[in-house]
Amino acid sequence: MTRVGHNQSIAETVEIGAGCVLGDNIVLLDKVVLGDNVYIGHNTVVHAGTKVGDNTRIEDNCCIGRQPRSGMRSRRKVQEMPGLVIGSEVTIGCSVVLYAGSVVGHGAMIADLASVRERCEVGEQAIVGRNVMVECNARIGARSVIQTGCHITGDIVIEEDVFLGAEVTTMNDPYMGRRPSPHGYAGPTIKRGASVGSNSTILPGRVIGEGSMVGAGAVVVKDIPPHTVAVGVPAVVIKSLDTERKDVV
């Protein structure tokens, strides 16, 4: 049996599964689909076409599935996106903003105050930490962990089992907005099993190799080979890693 709080605005086309719990002041717009046992906290808006899987929990004051908008000077003009898709057993914290056109995989967690833009993929059991900003066209692989306050630039590829420490910054525009990039935007690629320490900066198009480690506060201006440790400003490789061990910088 679904439990519904006070002051709801639920469109006639909404589908609500069994055992859902909806808090006060909920807005569910056209063609929203909620699976079974979904929890939605107080003062949350779920925009048109959003699909939410079974046993997913969305906390208070969230904006789920909103359409992107362009500014007058935006170089990338957005278009109408298909509805946001949220998998089963996902946890979404308070005051989270998720855009239409993205997919959040089974068992993922998106913590308080985070935002995920359009055309993004958050893989199964990935963690997007508190106050993380994920820009458009980003891919975050399964089981990867993005810690508090990271900036995940657009057009980035983060493969599976990656760890990013708090406040890592990534970039996709080598010209810093001064002129259009002749080759388009290119975020970094962080390969499977790599780890990047807190407060590091990764420049556009750089590749962090599989299983490699980047020390805290590093500035990555060149590609980092697989299974190596790199530290410093600019980051330089200081040793190779024994792939049978889990070395720590």
C-alpha positions as CSV (number, residue, x, y, z in Angstrom):
1,M,0.0,0.0,0.0
2,T,1.4,3.4,-1.0
3,R,1.5,6.1,1.7
4,V,1.0,9.7,0.4
5,G,1.7,12.8,2.5
6,H,-0.1,16.2,2.4
7,N,-0.3,18.8,-0.4
8,Q,0.6,16.6,-3.4
9,S,0.5,17.5,-7.1
10,I,0.5,14.2,-9.0
11,A,-0.3,14.2,-12.7
12,E,-2.9,11.7,-14.0
13,T,-0.4,10.0,-16.1
14,V,1.9,9.1,-13.2
15,E,2.4,5.4,-12.4
16,I,3.2,4.5,-8.8
17,G,4.2,1.0,-7.7
18,A,3.2,-0.9,-4.6
19,G,4.6,0.1,-1.2
20,C,5.8,3.6,-2.1
21,V,6.1,6.4,0.5
22,L,5.7,10.0,-0.6
23,G,6.4,12.9,1.8
24,D,4.6,16.2,2.0
25,N,4.6,18.8,-0.9
26,I,5.6,16.3,-3.6
27,V,5.2,17.2,-7.3
28,L,5.1,14.3,-9.8
29,L,4.8,15.5,-13.4
30,D,3.5,13.8,-16.5
31,K,4.5,10.2,-17.2
32,V,6.7,9.8,-14.1
33,V,7.0,6.1,-13.3
34,L,7.9,4.9,-9.8
35,G,8.7,1.3,-9.1
36,D,7.8,-0.6,-6.0
37,N,8.8,0.5,-2.5
38,V,10.2,3.9,-3.7
39,Y,10.6,6.6,-1.0
40,I,10.5,10.3,-1.9
41,G,11.1,12.8,0.8
42,H,9.4,16.2,1.5
43,N,9.4,19.1,-1.0
44,T,10.8,17.1,-4.0
45,V,9.9,17.6,-7.6
46,V,10.1,14.8,-10.1
47,H,10.0,16.1,-13.7
48,A,8.2,14.6,-16.7
49,G,9.2,11.3,-18.1
50,T,11.5,10.3,-15.1
51,K,11.6,6.6,-14.3
52,V,12.6,5.4,-10.9
53,G,13.5,1.7,-10.1
54,D,12.3,-0.4,-7.2
55,N,13.5,0.2,-3.6
56,T,15.1,3.6,-4.5
57,R,15.2,6.3,-1.9
58,I,15.1,10.0,-2.7
59,E,15.5,12.4,0.2
60,D,14.1,15.9,0.9
61,N,14.3,19.0,-1.3
62,C,15.4,17.3,-4.5
63,C,14.9,18.3,-8.2
64,I,14.8,15.1,-10.2
65,G,14.8,14.9,-14.0
66,R,14.8,18.6,-14.9
67,Q,15.4,19.7,-18.4
68,P,18.7,21.6,-19.2
69,R,18.6,25.2,-20.3
70,S,21.2,27.3,-22.2
71,G,22.3,30.8,-21.4
72,M,22.5,33.6,-24.0
73,R,26.3,33.1,-24.3
74,S,26.4,29.4,-23.9
75,R,28.5,27.8,-26.6
76,R,26.7,24.5,-26.2
77,K,23.0,25.0,-26.9
78,V,20.9,22.3,-25.3
79,Q,17.9,20.5,-26.6
80,E,15.0,18.6,-25.0
81,M,16.3,15.4,-23.3
82,P,14.5,12.1,-22.8
83,G,13.5,11.4,-19.2
84,L,16.0,10.6,-16.5
85,V,16.3,6.9,-15.7
86,I,17.2,5.9,-12.1
87,G,17.9,2.2,-11.4
88,S,16.8,0.1,-8.5
89,E,18.1,0.4,-5.0
90,V,19.7,3.8,-5.6
91,T,20.2,6.3,-2.8
92,I,19.8,10.0,-3.5
93,G,20.6,12.5,-0.7
94,C,19.0,15.8,0.2
95,S,19.0,18.8,-2.2
96,V,20.3,16.8,-5.1
97,V,19.7,18.1,-8.7
98,L,19.6,15.4,-11.5
99,Y,19.0,16.4,-15.1
100,A,17.0,14.6,-17.8
101,G,18.8,12.5,-20.4
102,S,21.0,10.8,-17.8
103,V,21.1,7.3,-16.4
104,V,21.9,6.3,-12.8
105,G,22.7,2.6,-12.4
106,H,21.5,0.0,-9.9
107,G,22.8,0.5,-6.3
108,A,24.5,3.8,-7.0
109,M,24.6,6.6,-4.4
110,I,24.4,10.3,-5.0
111,A,25.0,12.2,-1.8
112,D,23.6,15.5,-0.5
113,L,23.9,18.7,-2.6
114,A,25.4,16.9,-5.6
115,S,24.3,17.7,-9.2
116,V,24.5,15.5,-12.3
117,R,23.9,17.2,-15.7
118,E,22.4,15.8,-18.9
119,R,23.7,12.9,-21.0
120,C,25.6,11.5,-18.1
121,E,26.0,7.9,-16.9
122,V,26.6,6.9,-13.3
123,G,27.4,3.2,-13.2
124,E,26.2,0.5,-10.9
125,Q,27.2,0.9,-7.2
126,A,29.1,4.1,-8.0
127,I,29.3,6.8,-5.3
128,V,29.0,10.5,-6.2
129,G,29.9,12.3,-3.0
130,R,28.5,15.3,-1.2
131,N,28.6,18.6,-3.2
132,V,30.0,16.9,-6.3
133,M,29.3,18.6,-9.7
134,V,29.1,16.3,-12.7
135,E,29.0,18.2,-16.0
136,C,27.3,17.0,-19.2
137,N,28.4,14.0,-21.2
138,A,30.3,12.5,-18.3
139,R,30.7,8.8,-17.7
140,I,31.3,7.3,-14.3
141,G,32.0,3.6,-14.3
142,A,30.7,1.0,-12.0
143,R,31.9,1.0,-8.3
144,S,33.9,4.2,-8.8
145,V,34.0,6.6,-5.8
146,I,33.9,10.3,-6.3
147,Q,34.6,12.0,-2.9
148,T,33.3,15.3,-1.5
149,G,33.5,18.5,-3.6
150,C,35.0,17.1,-6.8
151,H,34.4,18.9,-10.1
152,I,33.8,16.3,-12.8
153,T,34.1,18.1,-16.1
154,G,32.0,17.4,-19.2
155,D,33.2,14.8,-21.7
156,I,35.2,12.9,-19.1
157,V,35.5,9.1,-19.0
158,I,36.0,7.6,-15.5
159,E,36.2,3.8,-15.9
160,E,35.3,1.1,-13.3
161,D,36.7,1.0,-9.7
162,V,38.3,4.4,-9.9
163,F,38.8,6.5,-6.7
164,L,38.9,10.3,-6.7
165,G,39.7,12.0,-3.4
166,A,38.0,15.1,-2.1
167,E,38.0,18.3,-4.3
168,V,39.7,16.8,-7.3
169,T,39.3,19.2,-10.3
170,T,39.1,18.0,-13.9
171,M,39.0,20.2,-17.1
172,N,37.8,19.8,-20.7
173,D,38.7,23.1,-22.3
174,P,42.4,23.7,-23.1
175,Y,41.7,27.3,-24.1
176,M,39.8,28.2,-20.9
177,G,37.0,29.8,-22.8
178,R,39.2,32.4,-24.6
179,R,38.3,30.8,-28.0
180,P,36.5,27.8,-29.3
181,S,38.5,24.6,-29.3
182,P,39.2,23.5,-32.9
183,H,38.9,19.8,-31.9
184,G,36.0,20.2,-29.5
185,Y,36.0,19.5,-25.8
186,A,37.9,16.6,-24.3
187,G,37.8,15.7,-20.7
188,P,40.4,13.4,-19.1
189,T,40.2,9.6,-19.2
190,I,40.8,7.9,-15.9
191,K,41.3,4.2,-16.5
192,R,40.1,1.2,-14.5
193,G,41.3,1.0,-10.9
194,A,43.2,4.3,-10.9
195,S,43.3,6.5,-7.8
196,V,43.7,10.3,-7.7
197,G,44.5,12.0,-4.4
198,S,42.6,15.0,-2.9
199,N,43.0,18.5,-4.4
200,S,44.6,17.2,-7.6
201,T,44.0,18.9,-10.9
202,I,43.8,17.0,-14.2
203,L,44.1,19.0,-17.5
204,P,42.0,18.4,-20.6
205,G,42.5,15.2,-22.5
206,R,45.0,13.7,-20.2
207,V,44.9,9.9,-19.6
208,I,45.5,8.4,-16.1
209,G,46.6,4.8,-16.8
210,E,45.0,1.7,-15.4
211,G,45.8,1.0,-11.8
212,S,48.0,4.1,-11.4
213,M,48.1,6.4,-8.4
214,V,48.3,10.2,-8.5
215,G,49.4,11.8,-5.2
216,A,47.4,14.5,-3.4
217,G,47.7,18.0,-4.8
218,A,49.3,16.9,-8.1
219,V,48.8,18.8,-11.4
220,V,48.6,16.3,-14.2
221,V,49.7,17.9,-17.5
222,K,50.9,14.7,-19.2
223,D,49.5,11.2,-19.5
224,I,50.3,8.9,-16.5
225,P,51.4,5.4,-17.6
226,P,49.5,2.3,-16.2
227,H,50.5,0.9,-12.8
228,T,52.7,3.9,-11.8
229,V,52.8,6.5,-9.0
230,A,53.0,10.1,-10.0
231,V,53.3,13.1,-7.6
232,G,54.1,16.8,-7.7
233,V,53.5,20.0,-9.7
234,P,53.6,19.1,-12.5
235,A,53.1,15.5,-11.8
236,V,56.0,13.2,-12.5
237,V,56.3,9.4,-12.2
238,I,58.4,8.4,-9.2
239,K,58.0,4.6,-9.3
240,S,56.2,1.6,-10.8
241,L,53.6,-0.4,-8.8
242,D,53.7,-4.1,-8.2
243,T,50.3,-5.1,-9.6
244,E,50.0,-7.8,-7.1
245,R,50.1,-5.4,-4.2
246,K,48.0,-2.4,-3.2
247,D,50.7,0.2,-2.6
248,V,49.8,3.5,-1.0
249,V,51.4,6.8,-1.8
